[in-house]
Amino acid sequence: MTYVPAADRHERMVYNRCGNSGLLLPAVSLGLWHNFGHDTPHQTKVAICRTAFDLGITHFDLANNYGPPPGSAEEAFGEILRTEFRGLRDHMVISSKAGYRMWEGPYGEWGSRKNLIASCDQSLRRMGLDYVDIFYSHRLDPDTPLEETMGALADIVRAGKALYVGLSSYNSARTREAVAILKDLGVPCLIHQPSYSMLNRWVERDGLKDTLAELGVGSIAFSPLAQGMLTSKYLKGIPQGSRASQHKSLDPDTLSEAALARVRGLNDIAAARGQTLAQMAIAWVLRGGGITTALIGASRPEQVTDCAGAVAKLDFSDAELAEIDRLTLDPPVDINLWSRSSEGA
Ligand SMILES: NC(=O)c1ccc[n+]([C@@H]2O[C@H](COP(=O)([O-])OP(=O)(O)OC[C@H]3O[C@@H](n4cnc5c(N)ncnc54)[C@H](OP(=O)(O)O)[C@@H]3O)[C@@H](O)[C@H]2O)c1
């Protein structure tokens, strides 16, 4: 049956301006890192995307290597764009990235002009798109001059293959340099994509969050649920089929009794606020407008519905924030595998 998007979808979501740009992004965005490869039925992917779009989630985040196998998430999303989402391209913001290993040999990863431009072309072919809205350098390449990587991003925009560019996981100092180079090239940096959650605060310690605010660059916080730890799902053990049970990116060893004790405390605060823990984790990332959008993942449509519900209560009392800090900063933990910036901040 032809998919007809919910007519009131934009009323269900909050949209935030991305830095100093003209682009508005939904407060909750959907990433296709997990659950969009060959290991997930196509109908599940369709249901997740439809549910997200119906809730006003207009931003879908991809990368060349999302799968498994690498590239298959872009292929699956391309199929959804051609079928379910046919005619809706101008209603969505689609991003992709290059930098992690995508093909064998010396040109299939990192930040050379050779890698970025070839990879962008491949991503467009897989998704069947003329352009992506945002194209990222997925990680800093310490062995390639920043001028080369930023020059490639700027040329991708000039060639009409992306509307905007972004950086992912660059620390504060390298972000300043990259943003200055892009400004000189006349292609401003739209957005930065770092990991950030109540359990992973490197962007605060490194100064990146303040730097982005100062530079007028938007921000999209990935893994705001710490890959599922900041939900109620692991409170009674590791459920079958959950990410921690799959031995992929979430190491079950991070679900220690000490870590879960903190999560239980956070769960109590969320319940007192009338939210699920996932909703509070998303609202916390967005608190005070410091972050443009929270970038979640989902293995089921119901999770997207739960997460999008975060926008119903985004404000925190000082007492709630202090209690969250006490539970998560004493001592600090970075229990997310993807917690560090490209330069180990
Ligand atoms: N730039 C980078 O280097 C980078 C790195 C990593 C991720 N990302 C981006 O960030 C996106 C999100 O990352 P992520 O998937 O780690 O984010 P996340 O939102 O922290 O974790 C998503 C996982 O949490 C669980 N979950 C989500 N909603 C839930 C709910 N309401 N109740 C219970 N469990 C829930 C699901 O786990 P189960 O699967 O166990 O159900 C889901 O797969 C990626 O898709 C990608 O676009 C970027």
PDBQT file of the ligand as one rigid body, heavy atoms in Angstrom, charges set to zero:
ROOT
HETATM    1  N1  LIG A 401      30.034   9.761  13.637  1.00  0.00    +0.000 N 
HETATM    2  C1  LIG A 401      30.337   8.616  14.199  1.00  0.00    +0.000 C 
HETATM    3  O1  LIG A 401      31.503   8.217  14.306  1.00  0.00    +0.000 OA
HETATM    4  C2  LIG A 401      29.204   7.756  14.707  1.00  0.00    +0.000 A 
HETATM    5  C3  LIG A 401      29.465   6.643  15.530  1.00  0.00    +0.000 A 
HETATM    6  C4  LIG A 401      28.373   5.924  16.019  1.00  0.00    +0.000 A 
HETATM    7  C5  LIG A 401      27.065   6.313  15.688  1.00  0.00    +0.000 A 
HETATM    8  N2  LIG A 401      26.862   7.380  14.854  1.00  0.00    +0.000 N 
HETATM    9  C6  LIG A 401      25.510   7.788  14.428  1.00  0.00    +0.000 C 
HETATM   10  O2  LIG A 401      24.658   7.855  15.559  1.00  0.00    +0.000 OA
HETATM   11  C7  LIG A 401      23.507   7.028  15.344  1.00  0.00    +0.000 C 
HETATM   12  C8  LIG A 401      22.974   6.518  16.631  1.00  0.00    +0.000 C 
HETATM   13  O3  LIG A 401      23.958   5.723  17.293  1.00  0.00    +0.000 OA
HETATM   14  P1  LIG A 401      23.469   4.594  18.284  1.00  0.00    +0.000 P 
HETATM   15  O4  LIG A 401      22.615   3.637  17.541  1.00  0.00    +0.000 OA
HETATM   16  O5  LIG A 401      24.638   4.097  19.035  1.00  0.00    +0.000 OA
HETATM   17  O6  LIG A 401      22.522   5.494  19.263  1.00  0.00    +0.000 OA
HETATM   18  P2  LIG A 401      21.768   5.239  20.617  1.00  0.00    +0.000 P 
HETATM   19  O7  LIG A 401      20.458   5.929  20.424  1.00  0.00    +0.000 OA
HETATM   20  O8  LIG A 401      22.620   5.632  21.756  1.00  0.00    +0.000 OA
HETATM   21  O9  LIG A 401      21.526   3.654  20.706  1.00  0.00    +0.000 OA
HETATM   22  C9  LIG A 401      20.560   3.033  19.896  1.00  0.00    +0.000 C 
HETATM   23  C10 LIG A 401      20.141   1.708  20.507  1.00  0.00    +0.000 C 
HETATM   24  O10 LIG A 401      19.514   1.929  21.762  1.00  0.00    +0.000 OA
HETATM   25  C11 LIG A 401      18.397   1.067  21.900  1.00  0.00    +0.000 C 
HETATM   26  N3  LIG A 401      17.187   1.906  21.983  1.00  0.00    +0.000 N 
HETATM   27  C12 LIG A 401      16.868   2.997  21.235  1.00  0.00    +0.000 A 
HETATM   28  N4  LIG A 401      15.712   3.516  21.658  1.00  0.00    +0.000 NA
HETATM   29  C13 LIG A 401      15.293   2.763  22.690  1.00  0.00    +0.000 A 
HETATM   30  C14 LIG A 401      14.164   2.829  23.533  1.00  0.00    +0.000 A 
HETATM   31  N5  LIG A 401      13.276   3.802  23.395  1.00  0.00    +0.000 N 
HETATM   32  N6  LIG A 401      14.034   1.883  24.493  1.00  0.00    +0.000 NA
HETATM   33  C15 LIG A 401      14.951   0.900  24.637  1.00  0.00    +0.000 A 
HETATM   34  N7  LIG A 401      16.055   0.797  23.869  1.00  0.00    +0.000 NA
HETATM   35  C16 LIG A 401      16.220   1.727  22.899  1.00  0.00    +0.000 A 
HETATM   36  C17 LIG A 401      18.397   0.156  20.689  1.00  0.00    +0.000 C 
HETATM   37  O11 LIG A 401      19.192  -0.965  21.047  1.00  0.00    +0.000 OA
HETATM   38  P3  LIG A 401      18.853  -2.471  20.636  1.00  0.00    +0.000 P 
HETATM   39  O12 LIG A 401      19.396  -2.589  19.255  1.00  0.00    +0.000 OA
HETATM   40  O13 LIG A 401      19.579  -3.265  21.663  1.00  0.00    +0.000 OA
HETATM   41  O14 LIG A 401      17.355  -2.625  20.683  1.00  0.00    +0.000 OA
HETATM   42  C18 LIG A 401      19.117   0.990  19.663  1.00  0.00    +0.000 C 
HETATM   43  O15 LIG A 401      19.692   0.211  18.651  1.00  0.00    +0.000 OA
HETATM   44  C19 LIG A 401      24.030   5.964  14.365  1.00  0.00    +0.000 C 
HETATM   45  O16 LIG A 401      22.990   5.305  13.676  1.00  0.00    +0.000 OA
HETATM   46  C20 LIG A 401      24.887   6.802  13.449  1.00  0.00    +0.000 C 
HETATM   47  O17 LIG A 401      24.055   7.488  12.546  1.00  0.00    +0.000 OA
HETATM   48  C21 LIG A 401      27.911   8.105  14.377  1.00  0.00    +0.000 A 
ENDROOT
TORSDOF 0
